[in-house]
Amino acid sequence: MEDHRQMDAKTVKTEYMHMTEPASSAEEAITRFAEIVELLRRECPWDLKQTHKSLRPCMIEEAYEAAEAIDNDDSDNLEEELGDVLLQVLFHASLAKEENKFDFTDLVNAECEKMIRRHPHIFLEEEAKTVDKVLEKWENIKDEEHKKLSYTAKMEGIPKALPALIRSFKVQKKAAQAGFDWDDVSCALDKVKEETKELEDAYTDSVHEEIVEEIGDLLFAAVNVSRFMGVEPESALEAATEKFTRRFAYIEDHTGDNDRKLEEMDLEEMDSLWEEAKRKKL
């Protein structure tokens, strides 16, 4: 599983030789990695130009690639992608160190302190025998840390870089904690119907700005329904997209049955194959 491709020792500069040797412990490994990142930051033309903002897309991309490796149950790829995520963490820490803001040790210590603080049932003489109790303690401690924040401030603190479905889900949970919520899911479903009608009206009026607004409202209402039903909207939409792709693939795979290209089929023919794919539970 490990794949340590080392450079030819004869070509390695003497002062960097120790960096090319695989580490034998976690402590040595993180030290080796940090040294390599700082060296690249000093001497590589590309690394020298990077900033927190220029690296932002990389951080997001690497996190998603790691998530996909998890979804694919691909441990080899997960090992690689987690390494890429760690590279981003070390790179940002190195930049912050140069700016005299914090370094890798600071951020790790801060995270350790937060974990200790939010797990009193482990580090203090308290008990939490169930997962629900653990989560309840976590949220209580988190709320205590943020007790001076208004509900609006807590909403605004939810990262805008999150996928829109996830962010809207979290915003709605904050509103619900303040008591701004429907009594039950039927009210949330009625809101979906209301927003659908408003979208239809906006489309009839052909006002683009209103159409965009109403589509947003409809999606937001749908997320609220998923929250009431205990369903993560991001996961649900991802599953629906995968299902659509499978069924579309079925249509395309069967165009050859009649020696025709997909573009030559009409919608009725495509829909017939789509229904066939549904019956096969694809």
C-alpha positions in Angstrom: 0.0 0.0 0.0 2.8 2.4 0.7 4.6 3.8 -2.3 7.8 5.7 -1.4 9.4 6.7 -4.7 12.7 8.1 -3.7 14.9 10.2 -5.9 18.3 8.9 -7.0 20.6 9.7 -4.0 23.4 10.8 -6.4 21.2 13.7 -7.7 20.0 15.0 -4.3 21.7 18.0 -2.8 23.6 17.0 0.3 21.8 19.5 2.6 18.4 18.0 1.6 19.4 14.4 1.8 17.6 13.8 5.1 14.3 15.0 3.6 14.3 12.2 1.1 14.4 9.4 3.7 11.0 7.9 4.8 10.1 8.7 8.5 9.8 5.9 11.0 7.3 7.6 13.3 4.4 10.0 13.2 6.5 12.7 14.9 9.3 12.3 12.4 6.9 12.2 9.5 5.2 15.5 10.3 8.5 17.2 10.9 9.8 15.9 7.5 6.6 17.2 5.8 6.8 20.6 7.5 10.5 21.0 6.5 9.7 20.1 2.9 6.8 22.6 2.7 9.0 25.4 4.2 11.8 24.6 1.8 9.4 24.7 -1.2 8.1 28.0 0.1 11.6 29.4 0.1 12.9 28.0 -3.2 10.1 27.0 -5.6 8.9 29.8 -7.9 5.3 28.5 -7.8 5.2 28.1 -4.1 6.7 31.5 -3.5 3.8 33.2 -5.3 1.0 31.5 -3.3 -1.2 33.2 -0.7 -4.0 32.0 1.5 -6.5 33.3 -1.1 -4.7 31.7 -4.1 -4.7 28.4 -2.3 -8.3 28.5 -1.3 -9.6 26.6 -4.4 -7.0 23.9 -3.7 -8.2 23.4 -0.1 -11.8 23.0 -1.3 -10.8 20.7 -4.2 -8.6 18.4 -2.0 -11.3 18.1 0.6 -13.8 17.0 -2.0 -11.3 14.5 -3.6 -10.8 13.0 -0.1 -14.6 12.8 0.3 -14.9 11.0 -3.0 -12.3 8.5 -2.1 -14.3 7.7 1.0 -17.5 7.4 -1.0 -15.7 5.0 -3.4 -14.3 3.0 -0.4 -10.9 3.4 -2.1 -8.3 3.3 0.7 -5.3 3.7 -1.6 -6.8 6.9 -3.0 -7.9 8.1 0.4 -4.3 7.8 1.7 -3.1 10.0 -1.2 -6.0 12.6 -0.9 -5.6 12.9 2.9 -1.9 13.7 2.3 -3.0 16.4 -0.1 -5.3 17.8 2.5 -2.5 17.8 5.1 -0.3 19.6 2.5 -2.9 22.4 2.4 -2.9 22.6 6.2 0.9 22.8 6.4 1.1 25.3 3.6 -1.4 27.7 5.2 0.4 27.3 8.5 3.7 28.1 6.9 2.2 31.2 5.3 0.8 32.3 8.7 4.1 31.7 10.4 5.8 34.1 7.8 3.1 36.7 8.7 3.8 36.2 12.4 0.2 35.2 13.1 0.5 31.5 14.1 2.3 28.4 13.2 1.5 24.7 12.9 2.2 24.1 16.6 -0.2 26.9 17.5 -3.0 25.6 15.4 -2.6 22.0 16.6 -2.4 23.1 20.3 -5.6 25.2 19.8 -7.4 22.3 18.3 -6.2 20.0 21.1 -7.5 22.4 23.7 -10.8 22.7 22.0 -11.2 18.9 21.9 -10.3 18.6 25.6 -12.7 21.4 26.5 -15.6 19.8 24.5 -15.0 16.3 25.9 -15.4 16.8 29.6 -16.8 13.2 29.8 -13.3 12.0 28.8 -10.9 14.4 30.5 -13.0 15.4 33.6 -14.9 13.3 36.1 -18.2 13.5 34.1 -20.1 10.8 32.4 -21.8 10.6 29.0 -22.8 7.1 28.3 -24.7 7.6 25.0 -23.9 9.3 21.7 -26.9 11.6 22.2 -25.5 12.7 25.6 -22.0 13.3 24.0 -23.6 15.4 21.2 -25.7 17.3 23.8 -22.6 18.2 25.8 -20.7 19.2 22.7 -23.5 21.6 21.6 -23.9 23.0 25.2 -20.2 23.7 25.5 -20.1 25.2 22.0 -23.0 27.4 22.8 -21.3 28.5 26.0 -18.2 29.5 24.0 -20.4 31.5 21.7 -22.9 32.8 24.2 -22.2 36.5 23.5 -23.1 36.0 19.8 -26.6 36.8 18.5 -28.4 34.2 16.5 -27.8 36.4 13.4 -24.1 36.5 14.2 -24.1 32.7 14.5 -25.8 32.4 11.1 -23.3 34.8 9.5 -20.5 32.7 11.0 -21.5 29.7 9.0 -18.9 29.6 6.2 -20.1 31.0 2.8 -17.7 28.6 1.1 -19.9 25.6 2.1 -22.1 24.1 -0.6 -25.3 26.2 -0.7 -27.5 23.2 0.4 -25.4 22.5 3.4 -25.1 26.2 4.4 -28.9 26.8 4.1 -29.5 23.6 6.2 -27.3 25.0 8.9 -28.8 28.5 8.8 -32.3 26.9 9.2 -31.2 25.0 12.2 -29.9 28.2 13.8 -33.3 29.8 13.2 -35.1 26.8 14.6 -33.0 27.0 17.8 -34.4 30.6 18.3 -37.9 29.3 17.9 -38.4 30.6 14.3 -39.7 27.4 12.8 -42.9 25.7 11.5 -44.9 23.5 13.9 -44.5 20.4 11.7 -43.4 19.2 8.3 -46.8 19.7 6.7 -46.3 23.5 7.0 -42.9 23.1 5.4 -44.4 21.1 2.5 -47.1 23.8 2.1 -44.3 26.3 1.8 -42.8 24.3 -1.1 -46.1 24.4 -2.9 -46.4 28.2 -2.3 -42.9 28.8 -3.7 -43.6 26.6 -6.7 -46.6 28.7 -7.5 -44.6 31.9 -7.1 -41.9 30.5 -9.5 -44.6 29.7 -12.0 -45.9 33.2 -11.8 -42.4 34.7 -12.2 -41.8 32.5 -15.2 -45.1 33.7 -16.8 -44.1 37.3 -16.2 -40.7 36.5 -17.8 -38.7 38.6 -15.3 -35.3 37.0 -15.0 -34.4 38.5 -11.6 -37.7 37.3 -10.1 -37.2 33.8 -11.6 -33.7 33.6 -10.0 -35.1 34.7 -6.7 -38.1 32.3 -6.7 -35.8 29.3 -7.7 -33.7 30.2 -4.7 -36.8 30.4 -2.4 -38.0 27.0 -3.8 -34.7 25.3 -3.1 -34.5 26.9 0.4 -38.0 25.6 1.1 -37.1 22.1 -0.1 -34.1 22.1 2.2 -36.4 23.0 5.1 -38.5 19.9 4.3 -35.4 17.7 4.4 -34.4 19.2 7.7 -37.8 18.3 9.2 -37.5 14.8 7.8 -34.0 14.3 9.2 -32.4 14.0 5.7 -29.2 15.8 4.7 -30.1 17.7 1.5 -26.6 17.5 0.0 -26.5 13.7 0.3 -30.1 13.4 -1.0 -29.3 15.5 -4.1 -26.0 13.7 -4.7 -27.9 10.4 -4.7 -30.6 11.7 -7.1 -27.8 13.0 -9.4 -26.1 9.6 -9.4 -29.5 7.9 -10.1 -30.2 10.2 -13.0 -26.7 9.5 -14.4 -27.3 5.7 -14.2 -30.6 5.9 -15.9 -29.3 8.2 -18.6 -26.5 5.8 -19.2 -29.1 3.0 -19.7 -30.8 5.1 -22.4 -27.5 5.8 -24.2 -26.3 2.1 -23.9 -29.5 1.0 -25.6 -29.5 3.4 -28.5 -27.3 0.8 -30.3 -30.2 -1.7 -30.2 -31.7 0.2 -33.2 -28.4 1.3 -34.7 -29.2 4.9 -33.9 -27.4 7.7 -32.1 -28.8 9.2 -29.0 -29.4 12.6 -30.8 -31.6 10.8 -33.4 -34.1 9.6 -30.8 -37.1 11.6 -29.8 -38.1 12.3 -26.2 -40.8 9.7 -26.3 -38.3 7.0 -27.2 -35.9 8.2 -24.5 -38.6 8.3 -21.9 -39.6 4.7 -22.7 -36.1 3.6 -22.0 -36.0 5.8 -18.9 -39.1 4.0 -17.5 -37.5 0.7 -18.4 -34.5 1.7 -16.3 -36.8 2.6 -13.4 -38.5 -0.8 -13.6 -35.0 -2.3 -13.3 -34.4 -0.1 -10.2 -31.4 1.5 -11.7 
